[in-house]
Amino acid sequence: MQSDDRLIVALDLPNAVAGLELAKKIGDAVSFYKIGLGMLTGGGLALADELKQQHGKRIFLDLKLFDISATIEAAVHGLAQYDLDFLTVHGDPHVVRAACEGAAGSNLQILAVTILTSLDRADLDACLLRPGDIADLAVERAARALQAGAHGVISSPHEAAAIRALPEASGRLIVTPGVRPTGTALGDQKRVETPAAAIAAGADYLVVGRPVWQAADPRAMAQAIVAEMTGA
């Protein structure tokens, strides 16, 4: 079975050595990898560069940047030199606009975070975020981020269909974490769906981490996810 770019495997491992080892185990079954904040001090950027330049993989750098506009623009401009594919920033319009300025002239696509899939309404209350249904808030944040120029959004599978229906979402990407293959544990995710359901809801890409790298056979698990996606 060939790899499917729509599956992004999250290398949520402690360092670049472990990440590269997993990528080698999976081989050509996966062509797209996510490298997050947890690996940044463990050689994450070096791994991103190696996977991209030496192994021909696509790379999603998941840093969820948030700062003042000038800092965001400078940081994204620097990261764009690594020839990455996706980069996450928080979906606040000023952050998105600055990130797009920083990425100008490169192939880097800016993805806006709506509401983290590990959060529920009680978590938002604890953060003093405004009242309202969590799905409605995620869709509104997505619309504002897309209006600000984001190439796409990060969204729970539960909100993917509503975001896809937005006029602003035409031609834009929806990338969904919180995806769990049938029969696997939820972990710390609270708003999840199966790969088939996420694709059917309008997602363009699925991010899957622990179900792959905790599997006895990561390559076989990746292939099973691709099969489930294809069945959708």
N, C-alpha and C positions, 0 to 999 in steps of 0.2 A: 504494500500500500504506500502511495506517495504521501509526502507531507502536505498539509493544508495550512496556508498562511493565516487562516482565520483562527487557528489555535496558537495562543501565545502562552508558553510555559514560563511561570514565574520562578526565577532562580533565587528563592528566598533562603539562601544558605549563608553561612558565616563568612566565607571568603571566596576569592576568585579561583583558588585551587579546587575547592569542592564544586564550584559552579562549572568549571571546565570539565571536571571528571563526570558530572552528571550529563552534560551536553554530549560528551563522547559516548556515554552509555546509550543515549537516545538516538544518536547518529542522525541519519537522514529522515527519521520519522517526524522531526520538528524543524521548522525553518525560521521560527520567530521566538525570541526570548525576552523576558522582562527582567531588568536588573533594578532593584529598589534601594531605598535609603539605607537599609540594614547592611548592605554589602559595600557601601560607598568607601568606608575606611578599610575595607578588606580587599581592596584592589578592584572594585567594581568597574571603574572607568577603563582600567587596563583590560579587564575581561571583555567589556563591551567592544573595545577596539579590536581585540584578538578575534572574537567571534565574528565580527563584521568583516574585517579585512582578510583574515586567514581562512575562515570557514564559510564565508558567504552567507551568514545568518542576518536576519533583520533584527533590530534592537529597539526595545522600548525601555527608555530610562524613566523610572517612576520615582520622582523626587517630590512631587506635590509642592512645588515652590510657592512661597508666599512672602512678600516683602513690599517695600516701597517701589514705585515704578522704575526708578533709575537703577536700583539694584537688580530687579528682575531682568530688565533689558540687558544689562551687562552680563549677568550670569548666563542667560540663554544664548547670548552672542558667543560666549566662550564655549559652551557645551555644543553649539552647532558645528564647531570645528571638528568634532569627532564623527561626523557623517552618520548620525543616528537617524532613526525613523520616527519615533514618537517620544514626546516628553510631556509629563503631567505638571500642571500648575493648578492652584486653587481657582475655582470658577468666578471669583470676584472680577467684575469687568475691568477695573484698573490693572489687575494682574495679567489678565488675558491680553489686553491691548499691549502692554509692555513686552510680554513674552513674544507676541507676534512681531513686534518691532525688532526684537533681538534675533529672531529666527529668519528675518527677511534676507532673501538671497541664497538661502540654503534649502535643502529638501526636508528639513525637520518640521514635523507636524505637531502643533500644540493641542493637547487634549486637556479639557477643563474638568476638574473634579466637581461633582455636584454635591452629594452627601455620601460619606463613606459607607460601604455596605456592612461594616461591623457595628453601625450605630442604629439605634431605634429611637422612638419618641422620648423615652425617659432620658436617654443620653443627650438629646438635643435640649431638653429642659435643663439638665445639669450644666450645659454650656451657655445657658441664657439665650438660646436662639428662639426666635419668635414662635408663637403657637401656630398650629396648623398641621394638617395631614402631611406625613413625611414624603409621600409620593408627590403630592402637589408642590411641596417646596422644592423637591429635586427637579421636577419638570420646569418650574419657574427659573431656578438657577441655571438650568441647561439653556433655556431660551435666552437669558441675559448674556451668558458666556458666548453663545453662538452669534448673537448680535454684536458682541465686542470683537469678533473675528476668529474665534477658536475653530480649528479644523475639525474638531469633534469633541465628544464628551465621554467621561467615564460615568457609567450608570449601572445601578442595580438592574438585574434582569426584570424586576418587578415594574420598573419605570420605563423600560426600553420602548415598549409599544407607544406609550403616550408621548415620549420624546420624538420618536420617529414620525409621529403625526404632526409635529410642529412645522409651520412653514419655514422657520429658520433652519430646520434640520435637513432640508433638501440638499443632497449632495455632500452632506457632512457624515462623519463617522460616529458610530456608537460602539464603545468598547466596554464589555461587561466583565467585571470580576464577580465574585460571589457565585461562581459556577461550580457545581458539584456533580460529577457523574453519578448515575443511578447506583445506589447502594453504598456510597462513600460517606464518611463522617462530615458534619457541618463545620467542625473546628470552632473558630471564634466568629464565623459569619452568621448574620441573623436574617438577611434578605437574600435568599439563594434560589437558584433554579437549576434544572438539568441542562446540559448542552443543547439538546434538541429544542427545549422550550425557549431558551435564550435566543437561539437563531430564529425560531418562529416568531418571536416578539419583535424582531427587527435589528438585533445586534449584528454588527459587521465582524467583530473580533471577540473572542472569549479568552479570558485570562484564567488559567488553572495552575495552582502551585502544588500544595501538599498532596492532593490525590495522585499526582505524578511522581514527585520525588520521594514520597514515603512508600510508594508501591514496591513490592518485591521485584517487579520487572517494569521499570519506568517506561521503557520503549513500548512494551505491550499496552500499558495503560494509555499512553499518548495515542497509539493506534486505535484503541477502543473508543476514545473520545472523538477522534476524527470520524470514525464509523458512525457514532451517534449523531454528530453534527451533519454528516452527509445524509443520514436518514431523515433529517428534518426537512 
